[in-house]
Amino acid sequence: MIMSYAELSLKSIDFDPSTIEHIIDQLRRVTKIKFECYKRDFLERRIKARMYRLNISSDKDYLEHVCKNPAEFNEFSDLFTINYTYFFRNNEVYQQLKNLFLSNKAKIQNPDLIRIWSAACSTGEEPYSIAMLFEYLKKIKIKVPDLEIVASDLDSKALQMAKRGVYCEYSVHDLPDIYRPFFKSKSTAYGLQYKISKKIKEKVIFIEEDLTSKHAINHKYDVIFCRNILIYLNKYFQQKVFQNLANHLIQGGILVLGKTEMIMKSGGSQFKLIDPKNHIYMKI
């Protein structure tokens, strides 16, 4: 496999143990990011990626840059949080969720209300996709309960964008045509922008919180989406997150993980795998 120039450049950066610890301490002190939750190689790759953007090849030079430039803390925070997402990403997952409810295989605690938690929701495409799915079912006269979605993330800037509900063309590049009526588009100097409808926005409550800490809302959910964040956490904090999710999921409730994520045996006693392809679990 041929590596790109950027990959080769990142690979060539060596860290002195004492210098990298000093860098991490400085970043932790100001950003308040809980770096101890993350896999060490992931953390170091994010630091190297920031150095590459700054054209800095020495860890000592980057430490000096951090100490002399207060704005670097915000710049690093923006790079550290992974906000790669778009509407109906891995659409098969949403179709499976629909099938589970329409076949009555998914249990809900209240026949008149489905409660869903979109954990690590980034810029909001995931919770809004869920809301559009259920709203479309109502539109075509399929009887489904009302919907309440709590969406959480630790990135305040991503949440601001989510609350605004205005997206670029890439966010809707894989959007099924049946959901396009939920958007209004307009041409701007930066290309087309897509504003999500008020009806869909009203289904989602956004909160800022760290998934490795206690959930701020004392709800039990029928469904929890927690996709593409666990792969970056170390095993100890993965287990903490699984316990947090289990505490807020009803018995018989559905847990949806990312395509490359799974519950290990050591933490899986509370969950049963019901869809190996899409990594969908049920709490038992």
PyMOL commands that set and color helices and strands:
alter all, ss='L'
color gray80, all
select helices_A, chain A and resi 5-11+17-31+35-37+40-53+59-68+71-80+91-102+125-139+156-164+170-172+177-182+198-201+230-232+235-247+265-267
alter helices_A, ss='H'
color red, helices_A
select strands_A, chain A and resi 113-119+146-153+166-167+183-188+191-196+204-208+221-226+249-257+271-275+280-283
alter strands_A, ss='S'
color yellow, strands_A
deselect
rebuild
show_as cartoon
